[in-house]
Amino acid sequence: MGMSRQTTFTLACAVVLSALGPGVAGYLSARLDAIESAERSLRALEARLHAREARDARPISLPTPCTRTPQSPGPQQGPWTALGEREHKRRAPQQDWLPGLLKEIERSG
């Protein structure tokens, strides 16, 4: 009794698929488990990070109200002198408040 080529091919495909099916299913199952495990680890790390941030967060309060610092004595020399003083005042904002703010932060820290 001889089998036709089509029947032989069909049986061969069925044997291969029956061997590959569980292997592919196992591989996909393991990959999904690994993804779920990584997701759980990520959530745990995020929770620890949020707890640490909440523990370390402190409200910032300055001991005195913010006031404008007085100008330093004498004219400041800078690259804007070529433009002329009036042109500089029109183009660039005053930045003499920064040193006073830094001193306040150092004192409160």
Phi and psi in radians as a Rosetta constraint file:
Dihedral C 1 N 2 CA 2 C 2 CIRCULARHARMONIC -1.734 0.35
Dihedral N 2 CA 2 C 2 N 3 CIRCULARHARMONIC 2.449 0.35
Dihedral C 2 N 3 CA 3 C 3 CIRCULARHARMONIC -1.625 0.35
Dihedral N 3 CA 3 C 3 N 4 CIRCULARHARMONIC 2.586 0.35
Dihedral C 3 N 4 CA 4 C 4 CIRCULARHARMONIC -1.346 0.35
Dihedral N 4 CA 4 C 4 N 5 CIRCULARHARMONIC 2.827 0.35
Dihedral C 4 N 5 CA 5 C 5 CIRCULARHARMONIC -1.073 0.35
Dihedral N 5 CA 5 C 5 N 6 CIRCULARHARMONIC -0.676 0.35
Dihedral C 5 N 6 CA 6 C 6 CIRCULARHARMONIC -1.124 0.35
Dihedral N 6 CA 6 C 6 N 7 CIRCULARHARMONIC -0.711 0.35
Dihedral C 6 N 7 CA 7 C 7 CIRCULARHARMONIC -1.161 0.35
Dihedral N 7 CA 7 C 7 N 8 CIRCULARHARMONIC -0.735 0.35
Dihedral C 7 N 8 CA 8 C 8 CIRCULARHARMONIC -1.099 0.35
Dihedral N 8 CA 8 C 8 N 9 CIRCULARHARMONIC -0.778 0.35
Dihedral C 8 N 9 CA 9 C 9 CIRCULARHARMONIC -1.080 0.35
Dihedral N 9 CA 9 C 9 N 10 CIRCULARHARMONIC -0.751 0.35
Dihedral C 9 N 10 CA 10 C 10 CIRCULARHARMONIC -1.098 0.35
Dihedral N 10 CA 10 C 10 N 11 CIRCULARHARMONIC -0.778 0.35
Dihedral C 10 N 11 CA 11 C 11 CIRCULARHARMONIC -1.143 0.35
Dihedral N 11 CA 11 C 11 N 12 CIRCULARHARMONIC -0.697 0.35
Dihedral C 11 N 12 CA 12 C 12 CIRCULARHARMONIC -1.108 0.35
Dihedral N 12 CA 12 C 12 N 13 CIRCULARHARMONIC -0.742 0.35
Dihedral C 12 N 13 CA 13 C 13 CIRCULARHARMONIC -1.109 0.35
Dihedral N 13 CA 13 C 13 N 14 CIRCULARHARMONIC -0.703 0.35
Dihedral C 13 N 14 CA 14 C 14 CIRCULARHARMONIC -1.104 0.35
Dihedral N 14 CA 14 C 14 N 15 CIRCULARHARMONIC -0.705 0.35
Dihedral C 14 N 15 CA 15 C 15 CIRCULARHARMONIC -1.151 0.35
Dihedral N 15 CA 15 C 15 N 16 CIRCULARHARMONIC -0.777 0.35
Dihedral C 15 N 16 CA 16 C 16 CIRCULARHARMONIC -1.115 0.35
Dihedral N 16 CA 16 C 16 N 17 CIRCULARHARMONIC -0.785 0.35
Dihedral C 16 N 17 CA 17 C 17 CIRCULARHARMONIC -1.154 0.35
Dihedral N 17 CA 17 C 17 N 18 CIRCULARHARMONIC -0.628 0.35
Dihedral C 17 N 18 CA 18 C 18 CIRCULARHARMONIC -1.182 0.35
Dihedral N 18 CA 18 C 18 N 19 CIRCULARHARMONIC -0.474 0.35
Dihedral C 18 N 19 CA 19 C 19 CIRCULARHARMONIC -1.436 0.35
Dihedral N 19 CA 19 C 19 N 20 CIRCULARHARMONIC -0.657 0.35
Dihedral C 19 N 20 CA 20 C 20 CIRCULARHARMONIC -1.356 0.35
Dihedral N 20 CA 20 C 20 N 21 CIRCULARHARMONIC -0.566 0.35
Dihedral C 20 N 21 CA 21 C 21 CIRCULARHARMONIC -0.919 0.35
Dihedral N 21 CA 21 C 21 N 22 CIRCULARHARMONIC -1.002 0.35
Dihedral C 21 N 22 CA 22 C 22 CIRCULARHARMONIC -1.112 0.35
Dihedral N 22 CA 22 C 22 N 23 CIRCULARHARMONIC -0.601 0.35
Dihedral C 22 N 23 CA 23 C 23 CIRCULARHARMONIC -1.133 0.35
Dihedral N 23 CA 23 C 23 N 24 CIRCULARHARMONIC -0.776 0.35
Dihedral C 23 N 24 CA 24 C 24 CIRCULARHARMONIC -1.149 0.35
Dihedral N 24 CA 24 C 24 N 25 CIRCULARHARMONIC -0.726 0.35
Dihedral C 24 N 25 CA 25 C 25 CIRCULARHARMONIC -1.109 0.35
Dihedral N 25 CA 25 C 25 N 26 CIRCULARHARMONIC -0.706 0.35
Dihedral C 25 N 26 CA 26 C 26 CIRCULARHARMONIC -1.140 0.35
Dihedral N 26 CA 26 C 26 N 27 CIRCULARHARMONIC -0.720 0.35
Dihedral C 26 N 27 CA 27 C 27 CIRCULARHARMONIC -1.092 0.35
Dihedral N 27 CA 27 C 27 N 28 CIRCULARHARMONIC -0.832 0.35
Dihedral C 27 N 28 CA 28 C 28 CIRCULARHARMONIC -1.120 0.35
Dihedral N 28 CA 28 C 28 N 29 CIRCULARHARMONIC -0.664 0.35
Dihedral C 28 N 29 CA 29 C 29 CIRCULARHARMONIC -1.113 0.35
Dihedral N 29 CA 29 C 29 N 30 CIRCULARHARMONIC -0.745 0.35
Dihedral C 29 N 30 CA 30 C 30 CIRCULARHARMONIC -1.131 0.35
Dihedral N 30 CA 30 C 30 N 31 CIRCULARHARMONIC -0.695 0.35
Dihedral C 30 N 31 CA 31 C 31 CIRCULARHARMONIC -1.118 0.35
Dihedral N 31 CA 31 C 31 N 32 CIRCULARHARMONIC -0.738 0.35
Dihedral C 31 N 32 CA 32 C 32 CIRCULARHARMONIC -1.120 0.35
Dihedral N 32 CA 32 C 32 N 33 CIRCULARHARMONIC -0.691 0.35
Dihedral C 32 N 33 CA 33 C 33 CIRCULARHARMONIC -1.096 0.35
Dihedral N 33 CA 33 C 33 N 34 CIRCULARHARMONIC -0.719 0.35
Dihedral C 33 N 34 CA 34 C 34 CIRCULARHARMONIC -1.133 0.35
Dihedral N 34 CA 34 C 34 N 35 CIRCULARHARMONIC -0.695 0.35
Dihedral C 34 N 35 CA 35 C 35 CIRCULARHARMONIC -1.135 0.35
Dihedral N 35 CA 35 C 35 N 36 CIRCULARHARMONIC -0.768 0.35
Dihedral C 35 N 36 CA 36 C 36 CIRCULARHARMONIC -1.120 0.35
Dihedral N 36 CA 36 C 36 N 37 CIRCULARHARMONIC -0.674 0.35
Dihedral C 36 N 37 CA 37 C 37 CIRCULARHARMONIC -1.140 0.35
Dihedral N 37 CA 37 C 37 N 38 CIRCULARHARMONIC -0.749 0.35
Dihedral C 37 N 38 CA 38 C 38 CIRCULARHARMONIC -1.111 0.35
Dihedral N 38 CA 38 C 38 N 39 CIRCULARHARMONIC -0.654 0.35
Dihedral C 38 N 39 CA 39 C 39 CIRCULARHARMONIC -1.160 0.35
Dihedral N 39 CA 39 C 39 N 40 CIRCULARHARMONIC -0.718 0.35
Dihedral C 39 N 40 CA 40 C 40 CIRCULARHARMONIC -1.103 0.35
Dihedral N 40 CA 40 C 40 N 41 CIRCULARHARMONIC -0.735 0.35
Dihedral C 40 N 41 CA 41 C 41 CIRCULARHARMONIC -1.107 0.35
Dihedral N 41 CA 41 C 41 N 42 CIRCULARHARMONIC -0.726 0.35
Dihedral C 41 N 42 CA 42 C 42 CIRCULARHARMONIC -1.095 0.35
Dihedral N 42 CA 42 C 42 N 43 CIRCULARHARMONIC -0.757 0.35
Dihedral C 42 N 43 CA 43 C 43 CIRCULARHARMONIC -1.093 0.35
Dihedral N 43 CA 43 C 43 N 44 CIRCULARHARMONIC -0.698 0.35
Dihedral C 43 N 44 CA 44 C 44 CIRCULARHARMONIC -1.134 0.35
Dihedral N 44 CA 44 C 44 N 45 CIRCULARHARMONIC -0.736 0.35
Dihedral C 44 N 45 CA 45 C 45 CIRCULARHARMONIC -1.132 0.35
Dihedral N 45 CA 45 C 45 N 46 CIRCULARHARMONIC -0.697 0.35
Dihedral C 45 N 46 CA 46 C 46 CIRCULARHARMONIC -1.110 0.35
Dihedral N 46 CA 46 C 46 N 47 CIRCULARHARMONIC -0.714 0.35
Dihedral C 46 N 47 CA 47 C 47 CIRCULARHARMONIC -1.104 0.35
Dihedral N 47 CA 47 C 47 N 48 CIRCULARHARMONIC -0.733 0.35
Dihedral C 47 N 48 CA 48 C 48 CIRCULARHARMONIC -1.131 0.35
Dihedral N 48 CA 48 C 48 N 49 CIRCULARHARMONIC -0.699 0.35
Dihedral C 48 N 49 CA 49 C 49 CIRCULARHARMONIC -1.116 0.35
Dihedral N 49 CA 49 C 49 N 50 CIRCULARHARMONIC -0.781 0.35
Dihedral C 49 N 50 CA 50 C 50 CIRCULARHARMONIC -1.113 0.35
Dihedral N 50 CA 50 C 50 N 51 CIRCULARHARMONIC -0.683 0.35
Dihedral C 50 N 51 CA 51 C 51 CIRCULARHARMONIC -1.131 0.35
Dihedral N 51 CA 51 C 51 N 52 CIRCULARHARMONIC -0.723 0.35
Dihedral C 51 N 52 CA 52 C 52 CIRCULARHARMONIC -1.147 0.35
Dihedral N 52 CA 52 C 52 N 53 CIRCULARHARMONIC -0.741 0.35
Dihedral C 52 N 53 CA 53 C 53 CIRCULARHARMONIC -1.108 0.35
Dihedral N 53 CA 53 C 53 N 54 CIRCULARHARMONIC -0.710 0.35
Dihedral C 53 N 54 CA 54 C 54 CIRCULARHARMONIC -1.158 0.35
Dihedral N 54 CA 54 C 54 N 55 CIRCULARHARMONIC -0.645 0.35
Dihedral C 54 N 55 CA 55 C 55 CIRCULARHARMONIC -1.223 0.35
Dihedral N 55 CA 55 C 55 N 56 CIRCULARHARMONIC -0.700 0.35
Dihedral C 55 N 56 CA 56 C 56 CIRCULARHARMONIC -1.460 0.35
Dihedral N 56 CA 56 C 56 N 57 CIRCULARHARMONIC -0.267 0.35
Dihedral C 56 N 57 CA 57 C 57 CIRCULARHARMONIC -1.264 0.35
Dihedral N 57 CA 57 C 57 N 58 CIRCULARHARMONIC 2.229 0.35
Dihedral C 57 N 58 CA 58 C 58 CIRCULARHARMONIC -2.256 0.35
Dihedral N 58 CA 58 C 58 N 59 CIRCULARHARMONIC 2.445 0.35
Dihedral C 58 N 59 CA 59 C 59 CIRCULARHARMONIC -1.189 0.35
Dihedral N 59 CA 59 C 59 N 60 CIRCULARHARMONIC 2.470 0.35
Dihedral C 59 N 60 CA 60 C 60 CIRCULARHARMONIC -1.665 0.35
Dihedral N 60 CA 60 C 60 N 61 CIRCULARHARMONIC 2.154 0.35
Dihedral C 60 N 61 CA 61 C 61 CIRCULARHARMONIC -2.351 0.35
Dihedral N 61 CA 61 C 61 N 62 CIRCULARHARMONIC 2.284 0.35
Dihedral C 61 N 62 CA 62 C 62 CIRCULARHARMONIC -1.544 0.35
Dihedral N 62 CA 62 C 62 N 63 CIRCULARHARMONIC 2.497 0.35
Dihedral C 62 N 63 CA 63 C 63 CIRCULARHARMONIC -1.203 0.35
Dihedral N 63 CA 63 C 63 N 64 CIRCULARHARMONIC -0.418 0.35
Dihedral C 63 N 64 CA 64 C 64 CIRCULARHARMONIC -2.226 0.35
Dihedral N 64 CA 64 C 64 N 65 CIRCULARHARMONIC 2.713 0.35
Dihedral C 64 N 65 CA 65 C 65 CIRCULARHARMONIC -1.149 0.35
Dihedral N 65 CA 65 C 65 N 66 CIRCULARHARMONIC 2.698 0.35
Dihedral C 65 N 66 CA 66 C 66 CIRCULARHARMONIC -1.198 0.35
Dihedral N 66 CA 66 C 66 N 67 CIRCULARHARMONIC 2.216 0.35
Dihedral C 66 N 67 CA 67 C 67 CIRCULARHARMONIC -2.275 0.35
Dihedral N 67 CA 67 C 67 N 68 CIRCULARHARMONIC 2.808 0.35
Dihedral C 67 N 68 CA 68 C 68 CIRCULARHARMONIC -1.349 0.35
Dihedral N 68 CA 68 C 68 N 69 CIRCULARHARMONIC 2.304 0.35
Dihedral C 68 N 69 CA 69 C 69 CIRCULARHARMONIC -1.375 0.35
Dihedral N 69 CA 69 C 69 N 70 CIRCULARHARMONIC 2.550 0.35
Dihedral C 69 N 70 CA 70 C 70 CIRCULARHARMONIC -1.203 0.35
Dihedral N 70 CA 70 C 70 N 71 CIRCULARHARMONIC 2.681 0.35
Dihedral C 70 N 71 CA 71 C 71 CIRCULARHARMONIC -1.219 0.35
Dihedral N 71 CA 71 C 71 N 72 CIRCULARHARMONIC 2.550 0.35
Dihedral C 71 N 72 CA 72 C 72 CIRCULARHARMONIC -1.217 0.35
Dihedral N 72 CA 72 C 72 N 73 CIRCULARHARMONIC 2.576 0.35
Dihedral C 72 N 73 CA 73 C 73 CIRCULARHARMONIC -1.201 0.35
Dihedral N 73 CA 73 C 73 N 74 CIRCULARHARMONIC 2.559 0.35
Dihedral C 73 N 74 CA 74 C 74 CIRCULARHARMONIC 1.490 0.35
Dihedral N 74 CA 74 C 74 N 75 CIRCULARHARMONIC 2.722 0.35
Dihedral C 74 N 75 CA 75 C 75 CIRCULARHARMONIC -1.274 0.35
Dihedral N 75 CA 75 C 75 N 76 CIRCULARHARMONIC 2.529 0.35
Dihedral C 75 N 76 CA 76 C 76 CIRCULARHARMONIC -1.549 0.35
Dihedral N 76 CA 76 C 76 N 77 CIRCULARHARMONIC 2.377 0.35
Dihedral C 76 N 77 CA 77 C 77 CIRCULARHARMONIC -1.765 0.35
Dihedral N 77 CA 77 C 77 N 78 CIRCULARHARMONIC 2.343 0.35
Dihedral C 77 N 78 CA 78 C 78 CIRCULARHARMONIC -2.776 0.35
Dihedral N 78 CA 78 C 78 N 79 CIRCULARHARMONIC -3.090 0.35
Dihedral C 78 N 79 CA 79 C 79 CIRCULARHARMONIC -1.180 0.35
Dihedral N 79 CA 79 C 79 N 80 CIRCULARHARMONIC -0.226 0.35
Dihedral C 79 N 80 CA 80 C 80 CIRCULARHARMONIC -1.427 0.35
Dihedral N 80 CA 80 C 80 N 81 CIRCULARHARMONIC -0.138 0.35
Dihedral C 80 N 81 CA 81 C 81 CIRCULARHARMONIC -1.077 0.35
Dihedral N 81 CA 81 C 81 N 82 CIRCULARHARMONIC -0.461 0.35
Dihedral C 81 N 82 CA 82 C 82 CIRCULARHARMONIC -1.190 0.35
Dihedral N 82 CA 82 C 82 N 83 CIRCULARHARMONIC -0.448 0.35
Dihedral C 82 N 83 CA 83 C 83 CIRCULARHARMONIC -1.392 0.35
Dihedral N 83 CA 83 C 83 N 84 CIRCULARHARMONIC -0.341 0.35
Dihedral C 83 N 84 CA 84 C 84 CIRCULARHARMONIC 1.664 0.35
Dihedral N 84 CA 84 C 84 N 85 CIRCULARHARMONIC 2.606 0.35
Dihedral C 84 N 85 CA 85 C 85 CIRCULARHARMONIC -1.097 0.35
Dihedral N 85 CA 85 C 85 N 86 CIRCULARHARMONIC -0.743 0.35
Dihedral C 85 N 86 CA 86 C 86 CIRCULARHARMONIC -1.149 0.35
Dihedral N 86 CA 86 C 86 N 87 CIRCULARHARMONIC -0.711 0.35
Dihedral C 86 N 87 CA 87 C 87 CIRCULARHARMONIC -1.131 0.35
Dihedral N 87 CA 87 C 87 N 88 CIRCULARHARMONIC -0.689 0.35
Dihedral C 87 N 88 CA 88 C 88 CIRCULARHARMONIC -1.103 0.35
Dihedral N 88 CA 88 C 88 N 89 CIRCULARHARMONIC -0.790 0.35
Dihedral C 88 N 89 CA 89 C 89 CIRCULARHARMONIC -1.103 0.35
Dihedral N 89 CA 89 C 89 N 90 CIRCULARHARMONIC -0.546 0.35
Dihedral C 89 N 90 CA 90 C 90 CIRCULARHARMONIC -1.305 0.35
Dihedral N 90 CA 90 C 90 N 91 CIRCULARHARMONIC -0.597 0.35
Dihedral C 90 N 91 CA 91 C 91 CIRCULARHARMONIC -1.620 0.35
Dihedral N 91 CA 91 C 91 N 92 CIRCULARHARMONIC -0.729 0.35
Dihedral C 91 N 92 CA 92 C 92 CIRCULARHARMONIC -1.925 0.35
Dihedral N 92 CA 92 C 92 N 93 CIRCULARHARMONIC 2.361 0.35
Dihedral C 92 N 93 CA 93 C 93 CIRCULARHARMONIC -1.305 0.35
Dihedral N 93 CA 93 C 93 N 94 CIRCULARHARMONIC 2.747 0.35
Dihedral C 93 N 94 CA 94 C 94 CIRCULARHARMONIC -1.199 0.35
Dihedral N 94 CA 94 C 94 N 95 CIRCULARHARMONIC 2.398 0.35
Dihedral C 94 N 95 CA 95 C 95 CIRCULARHARMONIC -2.233 0.35
Dihedral N 95 CA 95 C 95 N 96 CIRCULARHARMONIC 0.502 0.35
Dihedral C 95 N 96 CA 96 C 96 CIRCULARHARMONIC -1.482 0.35
Dihedral N 96 CA 96 C 96 N 97 CIRCULARHARMONIC 0.052 0.35
Dihedral C 96 N 97 CA 97 C 97 CIRCULARHARMONIC -1.415 0.35
Dihedral N 97 CA 97 C 97 N 98 CIRCULARHARMONIC -0.346 0.35
Dihedral C 97 N 98 CA 98 C 98 CIRCULARHARMONIC -1.127 0.35
Dihedral N 98 CA 98 C 98 N 99 CIRCULARHARMONIC -0.812 0.35
Dihedral C 98 N 99 CA 99 C 99 CIRCULARHARMONIC -1.060 0.35
Dihedral N 99 CA 99 C 99 N 100 CIRCULARHARMONIC -0.681 0.35
Dihedral C 99 N 100 CA 100 C 100 CIRCULARHARMONIC -1.132 0.35
Dihedral N 100 CA 100 C 100 N 101 CIRCULARHARMONIC -0.695 0.35
Dihedral C 100 N 101 CA 101 C 101 CIRCULARHARMONIC -1.130 0.35
Dihedral N 101 CA 101 C 101 N 102 CIRCULARHARMONIC -0.731 0.35
Dihedral C 101 N 102 CA 102 C 102 CIRCULARHARMONIC -1.104 0.35
Dihedral N 102 CA 102 C 102 N 103 CIRCULARHARMONIC -0.691 0.35
Dihedral C 102 N 103 CA 103 C 103 CIRCULARHARMONIC -1.120 0.35
Dihedral N 103 CA 103 C 103 N 104 CIRCULARHARMONIC -0.704 0.35
Dihedral C 103 N 104 CA 104 C 104 CIRCULARHARMONIC -1.091 0.35
Dihedral N 104 CA 104 C 104 N 105 CIRCULARHARMONIC -0.724 0.35
Dihedral C 104 N 105 CA 105 C 105 CIRCULARHARMONIC -1.155 0.35
Dihedral N 105 CA 105 C 105 N 106 CIRCULARHARMONIC -0.711 0.35
Dihedral C 105 N 106 CA 106 C 106 CIRCULARHARMONIC -1.127 0.35
Dihedral N 106 CA 106 C 106 N 107 CIRCULARHARMONIC -0.692 0.35
Dihedral C 106 N 107 CA 107 C 107 CIRCULARHARMONIC -1.194 0.35
Dihedral N 107 CA 107 C 107 N 108 CIRCULARHARMONIC -0.656 0.35
Dihedral C 107 N 108 CA 108 C 108 CIRCULARHARMONIC -1.378 0.35
Dihedral N 108 CA 108 C 108 N 109 CIRCULARHARMONIC -0.357 0.35
